[in-house]
Amino acid sequence: MDYSFRAIYVDLSKKTYSKRAIEGSLIKAFVGGRGLASWLFYELRGYAVDPLSPDNPLIIASGPLGGTRVPMATRAYAVFRSPQTGIFGGSNVGGTLGARMRYAGVDVLVVVGKAERPTTLVVRGDEVRFEDASPLWGRDAIETEMELKKDYGRDAAVLAIGPAGENLVKFAAINHEYWRQLGRTGGGAVMGSKKLKAIVFQPIKNEAPLAHPDKLDKWIREFMPKFLKDPTVRAVNENGTLRIIDVGNQMGFFPAYNWTRLSLDGWEAISWSKKIKPEYFLRPEACLYCPAACHRPVKSKRFNITVDLEYETTALMAGATGLKDVDWLIKLNDLADRLGMDSISLGGTLAFAIEASKRGKLPIRLDWGDGGGLGEAGGGYSLQEGRRRFIG
């Protein structure tokens, strides 16, 4: 397997880029996208810079199994100094990124500097193009990805930010494949501070280089039946992460009412088995090459909105806020995705705001379970018109 780690360093301020072959000793010492990205962050002294300064390195790395068809190996990892915590920040994502980075000819992308105007980076083989993203600035993350895939192909892997990242919201996410995110610790704000609207990895091939492809094929054929028979894999394959809604409420670890309770009153209204699955669930979906297929797209007929709903989003956006209306949960999830916000941090923030409001500490009226009120507090974003309108 060719894991020589082709790294590309981009300086947005100078509009330059360079290539680096990372030595084998580092690859062995810090194997995996997360390990190597963390080392490069340390090497660049990312811990010593302001999170929103041009010097904060944004490092995105795939791993040695990216694009090899090994199950659950198409993930990628991003490292940066977090605007949310002020210390080392990182997040990982599935979808297609880990594979298609390598198909585009790069294992690690390091971005520093700040562009003069909104920019999209297009990475293809040994070339990096700096494209004007001014027409996309202000548009939501999902619209941005749709537009870029029209230009660069359906097989391109796109990372994009929404208005939250542009406006430096400290828990802004980096979106990928519409409903997936490098969600935690504020990578979207780092991109926004660099005027970096999106990154496109455009494949030049459709496979990762392998030393022994026949042996890998044989291993996958032998491994796959065992993988699919595993009880944990079977559980996520049959019910995704949303099954934990039922388990958590019955066992008493489901966050409710800003973590003051560990079970939501009337939780059956958002139960996976009793409510969401029979009335909202569309079909299983999976990250590239992963047969577990744990993703659960759901559709609200009331709002005509489809999202890929996860347990974590449900726990914080519904449980912690006391929300028991699935349609409003889907709409708030869509709002977070389009604005480009980490739904976990957003849910926690909204839950805190409700409690502060009820204690008279916040000059707006919010109540547990009020989906409409939460939508306004969360930004008042007009999804139909595709524009921003922040409230207050």
N, C-alpha and C positions, 0 to 999 in steps of 0.2 A: 504493500500500500504506500502510495506517495503522500507522505505527511511532512513535507519539507517546510511547511508553513511559509507560503508566499504572503508577505505582509505588504500592504500599500499604505503609505503615510500621505495624508492630504493636509495642506495648509490653505484654509479658506481665505485668509487675509492676503496671501500672495498669489492665490490661484495656481498653486504648483502641487506636484505630487512626485513621490519617489517610491521605489520598490526595495524591499529588504528580504533577504533569505535568512530566516532565523536559525541560529546554530542548533545542531542536534542535542547538545547538552541541555539547553533550555527546554526543548520539546520534551525530553525525558523527565526533567525535573518538575515541569509544570504541565503535565499532559492534560489535554482537554481545553475547550474554549475558555471556560471560566478560569482555569489555572493560568494559562498563558496571558489572557487579557489582564488578569490581576497583576502579574509580574510586569507587564509593559506599563501599566498604570504607575506602579512603584518606580520603574526605571525613568519614567517621564516626570516624576515628582508631582503627580497629580494630587497627592495628599496635601501639598503646600500652596495650592492656588485657590482663588475664590471660585465657587461652583459655577457662577454665571460669567466668569471672565473668559476671554478668548483662549487663555492658556489651559483651561480645563480640557483634558483629552477625552474624547468620546471614542471608546474602543469596542468594536463589535467583532466577535470571533466565533467561528464554527469549531467543531471538534473532529477528531481523527476518523470517526465513523459517519460523518455527515455525507449524505448522498450515496451511501453504500447499500441501501435497502435493509439494513439492520433495524428492527423495530425500535421505535422511541429514540432514534439517533439523529433526527433532523432538527434538533434544537440548536439555538445559537444564544450567545451570552453577550450582554453589554455591560461595560464598566465605565464609571465616571465618578467625579466627586459630586455627591448628592446635594442638590439645592434644598431638599426636604430635611435632611439630617445634618448636613455640614461635614459629613465624614464619607468614607468609602461607600459608594453606591453601586448596586448591580441589579440586573434583572435578566430573566431568560424567557425565551419564546419558542413555540413550536411552529406549526404551519409548514412553510416550505423554505424558510430562510437558511437553515443550516445546510441544506443540500444545495440550493441554488447559488449561494455564495461561492461554494466550491466549483459549481458548474460554470460560474462566471470567471473562474480563474484566480480567486483570492480566498485565503483562509482567515486573514485578519485585516480589518480596516481600522486605521487610526486617523481621527479627524481632530485638528486643532485650528485655532484662529477664528476669525469672524468675517463673514462675507459682507461686502458693501451693500448688496441688495439681496432679497430672497433668492435662494439658490437650490437647485436640485443637483445632486451628484449622481452621475451615471457611470457605473463601474462595469467594464466589459473587457475581459482579458487583461492585457497590460495597459489599457487606456482608461483614463478617468476624464469625463467631460463635466464642465461646470455650466449648467443650463439655467437660464433665467426663470425663476419661479414666481415672479411678481404676479402673473395672472392667477396663480393658485393661492397666494397669500390671503388669508381671511376665509378661505373655504374649509369645510370640515374635512376630517381625516379620511373618511370613507369616499367622499367625492374626489378627493385628491388622488387616492389610489386608483379609483376607476379611470380617471383621466390619464394617469401615467401608464396604466396597462393598455389603454388604447394606443398610446404612442410607442411603447416599448415591448408589447406582446403579453399575452396571457401567462407565459412562462416566466416572466420577470418577477423577481421578489422585490417588493416595495416596502420601505419603511417611511411612514409619513406622520406628521404632527397636525393637530387641529388648532383651533383658536386658543385653547388652553396653553399649549406650548408656546405659541406666538406671544401670548401675554404673560409668559413666565410664571404660570401657576406652578407652585413648587411640587405638586404631585402629578404634573402632566405626564402622560404616557407617550410612547412611540408605538403607533399602530402598524399592524401587519396582517395581511389577508382579511381585511375589513373588520373582523371580530376578535382578532388576537392582538395582544399587546406585550411589549416590554413595559410592563405596567408599574413596577415598584420603583420608588426612590427618585422619581423626577427626571428621567432621561429626556422626556419631551421638552422640559424647560431648558435643558442644556442645548438641545437642537435649536430651540427658539432663540436663545441668547446668541447663537452663532449665525442666525438668519438662514438656517438650514431647514428648508421645508420638507425635503424628502431625500431618500437615497434609493437608487434603483440598481439592483444587481441583474444584469442582462446575460443569460447563459450563452456560452460559446460551445457547449457540449451538453450531453444529458446523462453523464455518468461520472462517478469519481474514479480516479486511477487506482487500480488494484494490482497487487503483486500476484495473487493467485485467485482469479475470478471463479474458476471452477470449484475450488475448495470452499469459497464463500457461498456459492450457490448450494452446494451440498449441505453445508452447515445450516443455512437458512431453511432448507427443506426439512431437515431433521429437527431443528429447533422450534419451528412454527407450531406444530401440533402440541408440543409441551407448553409453549407460551400461552396458547389459547385455552388450555385446560386448567391453567393456574386459577385458583379461586378468586384471587384479587383481580386478575385480568378479566375473568368472566363477569365479575360484579360491575366493573366500569364499562365493559362492553355492553352489558344488558341495560344498565341504567345511568351510565355516566356519573359525574360527580354530584348531580342533583339528588341522587338517592340519599345523600348525607343529610338533606333537610329532614327527612322522616326519622332517620337514625338519631340525629343530634337532638331533636326536640323530645324524642322518647327517652333518650339516655340522659338528657340534661346538660348538653354542652353547646347549644345553639344560642348565639348572642342575640339578646332581645332588649329593647328599650335602653339603648346606650350602655349595654353590658350590665345593667342593674338586675337583669333576670337571665336565666339560662334555658328558657323555653318561651316561645311566643304564644300568648293567649289565642286560641282559635287557629293554631298553626296549620290545621288541616286545609285551610283556604289556600295555602301556598304549597301544600304537600305535592311531592313529585308523583307518588303513586295514585293519589286520590284526585288530584286536580290538574297539575301541569301536563303529565303524560297523556291522559285521555282527552284533554281539551285543547292543548296548545302545541304539543310535540309534533315535529314534521318528519325527521329522519335522522339516523345516526350520521355523523361526519367524523373524519379523522385527519390527523396531520399526515404529511406525505410519508408513505411506506409504513404506516403504523396500523396494524389490524385491530388494535384495541378499540378504536373508534369511540372515544369517550365524549366527544362533543355532541351537544344537544341543541340544534337550532329549534327555536319555538316562534310561533307567530301569533300576534294579537290581531284578531279580526276587527276589534273595536277601533284600533288606531292604524290598522294595515301596516304593521311594523314587524320585521323579522330580525331576531338577534340570536347569537349563540350564547345561551345562558349557562352560567357556571354556578357552582355552589357558593364560592367565595362572594361573588356579586350578590347572590340572593341573601346570604347571611348578613351582609353589611347594609345593602341597599333596602332590604325588606325587614329582616329580623331586627337589626339594631335601630331601625327607624319606626318599627311597629306597623309596617305596611303589609296589608293582607289582600291586596288587589293585584292579581297577576298581570293584568293589562298595564297598570301603571308601573309595575316593576319592569316590564319589557320596555315601556317608553323611557323610563329613567336610564335603563341599561343602554338604549340607543342614544340617548342624550349624551351619556358619558363617552360612548365610543366615538361619536361624531365630534364632540368638543375635544376629544383626546385626553381624557382624565382616567387615572387609575380608579376603578370603581370601588375598590376596597377602601382606599383613603377617602374617596368622596362620600361613601356611605357612612364611614366613621365621623366625618366632618358634619354631615347633615344630622346624624343622631345627636352629636354634641350640641348643634344649633337648636334642635328641638328642645332638649333639656334646658339649655340656657334660656330659651324663649319662655318656657313654662315656669321658670324660676324668676322671670322678670329681669333677666340680665341681658336680653337682646331685644332691640327695638323693632322687631318684626314678630308677627303672630304665626307660630307654627304649632302643629299638634301631631301626636303619634298617628301614623297611618294615613296622613293627608298627602296623597300622591300629587295632586295639583299644586299644593303649597310647596312641596319639595321641588317640583319642576321649576317653579319661579325662583326659589332660593338657589337652585343649582345653576342658574344662568339665564333662564327665560329664553333659551335658544329656539328660534323658529325653524324647525326641521323642514317644513313644507317649502318655505321660501328660500332655504339654504343661505341664511345670513345670520350674523351675530346681533344680539341685542341684550346687553348685560343690564341687569336690574340693580339699581341702587349704587 
